Amino acid sequence: MGIMAEDYKEEFLKKTRYGYLTTLTKSGAPKTVPIWFDWDEHVVRIFSVVGTVKLKRIENDPRVTVLVASDMDEHEAWVSFDGHAEIRSDGAIELVEKLADRYWDLSDPEKRETIERWKTMPEIFRIIEIVPTKIRSYFD
């Protein structure tokens, strides 16, 4: 029991898992939503659509946490990234495509059609980047 070894942490984060993004409301209450995420060993990246409540909360207060937890059939483990989020527009559709390839079976015609439709409107997507100020982990 304890902190996850660095090599295991990187392997753990390479597996396709949902992350859980926690943002703060104007009153300071936490709100958590499941997300697709990308981790490049320095930055957590997720995407969102312009006008979402999640983006509005980040614009109001950029403090966020992303939690990635093990599946039920695995040892209990998690990695948590605390930091400040920055919203960007450049490269968003590329991240959408990358994560869709990771999280969806793109041989499914409906999913492939959804991605093709999204690619025709790249201006609606934003990247949320979190450079962690603190990374915590646990492995049982």
C-alpha positions in Angstrom: 0.0 0.0 0.0 1.2 3.4 -0.8 2.5 5.7 -3.5 2.6 4.3 -7.0 6.1 3.7 -8.5 6.9 6.1 -11.4 7.2 3.3 -14.0 3.9 1.8 -12.9 2.2 5.2 -12.9 3.1 5.8 -16.5 1.9 2.3 -17.5 -1.3 2.9 -15.5 -2.0 6.1 -17.3 -1.3 4.7 -20.8 -4.2 2.2 -20.4 -7.5 3.6 -21.7 -9.3 4.8 -18.6 -11.8 7.6 -17.9 -10.6 10.6 -15.9 -12.7 12.6 -13.6 -12.4 16.4 -13.9 -13.4 18.4 -10.8 -14.0 22.2 -11.3 -15.4 24.7 -8.9 -18.7 26.6 -9.1 -18.9 30.3 -8.3 -19.9 29.4 -4.8 -16.8 27.1 -4.5 -18.7 23.9 -4.7 -16.9 21.1 -6.5 -18.5 19.6 -9.6 -17.0 16.4 -11.1 -17.6 14.9 -14.6 -16.1 12.0 -16.5 -13.7 12.9 -19.3 -11.4 11.5 -21.9 -7.9 12.6 -21.3 -4.3 12.6 -22.7 -1.2 12.6 -20.5 2.2 13.2 -22.0 4.2 12.9 -18.8 4.0 16.7 -18.3 0.5 18.0 -19.2 -3.1 16.6 -19.0 -5.2 17.5 -22.0 -8.9 17.2 -22.4 -11.3 18.8 -24.9 -14.7 20.4 -24.6 -17.2 22.3 -26.7 -17.5 26.1 -26.6 -20.2 27.3 -24.2 -20.2 24.3 -21.9 -20.7 24.8 -18.1 -17.3 23.1 -17.6 -15.5 25.8 -19.6 -17.4 28.6 -17.8 -16.4 27.2 -14.4 -12.7 27.0 -15.5 -12.9 30.6 -16.8 -14.3 31.7 -13.5 -11.8 29.7 -11.4 -9.0 27.7 -13.1 -8.2 25.5 -10.2 -9.0 21.9 -11.1 -8.3 18.3 -10.3 -8.2 15.3 -12.6 -8.5 11.9 -11.0 -7.8 8.7 -12.9 -8.8 5.5 -11.1 -8.3 1.8 -11.6 -11.0 -0.5 -13.0 -13.0 -2.7 -10.6 -11.1 -5.8 -11.8 -7.7 -4.3 -10.9 -5.8 -3.6 -7.7 -7.1 -0.4 -6.1 -5.0 2.4 -7.6 -5.4 6.1 -8.7 -3.5 9.1 -9.9 -4.6 12.6 -9.1 -3.4 15.8 -10.9 -4.0 19.1 -9.2 -3.3 22.3 -11.1 -4.7 25.3 -13.0 -6.4 24.8 -16.3 -5.7 26.9 -19.4 -8.2 26.9 -22.3 -6.8 27.0 -25.8 -8.3 26.6 -29.3 -5.3 25.6 -31.4 -4.9 21.9 -31.9 -8.3 21.0 -30.4 -9.7 19.0 -33.3 -6.4 17.0 -33.4 -6.9 16.1 -29.8 -10.5 15.2 -30.4 -9.4 12.8 -33.2 -6.6 11.3 -31.0 -8.8 10.7 -28.1 -11.7 9.3 -30.2 -9.2 6.8 -31.6 -8.3 5.8 -28.1 -11.7 5.7 -26.5 -14.0 4.6 -29.4 -14.0 1.7 -31.8 -13.8 3.8 -35.0 -14.7 0.8 -37.1 -18.2 1.5 -35.9 -19.8 3.6 -38.7 -21.8 5.8 -36.3 -18.7 6.7 -34.3 -16.7 7.3 -37.5 -19.5 9.5 -38.9 -19.5 11.5 -35.6 -15.8 12.2 -35.9 -16.1 13.1 -39.5 -18.9 15.6 -38.7 -16.9 17.0 -35.8 -13.9 17.6 -38.2 -16.1 19.9 -40.3 -16.5 22.3 -37.3 -13.2 22.5 -35.5 -14.0 26.0 -34.3 -16.4 24.6 -31.7 -13.7 22.7 -29.8 -11.3 23.8 -27.1 -8.4 22.2 -25.3 -8.2 22.3 -21.6 -4.6 21.9 -20.5 -3.5 21.3 -16.9 0.1 21.5 -16.0 0.0 19.7 -12.6 1.3 21.6 -9.6 0.9 18.4 -7.6 0.6 14.8 -8.6 -0.7 12.3 -6.0 -1.0 8.5 -6.4 -2.0 5.4 -4.6 -1.5 1.7 -5.2 -2.8 -1.2 -3.0 
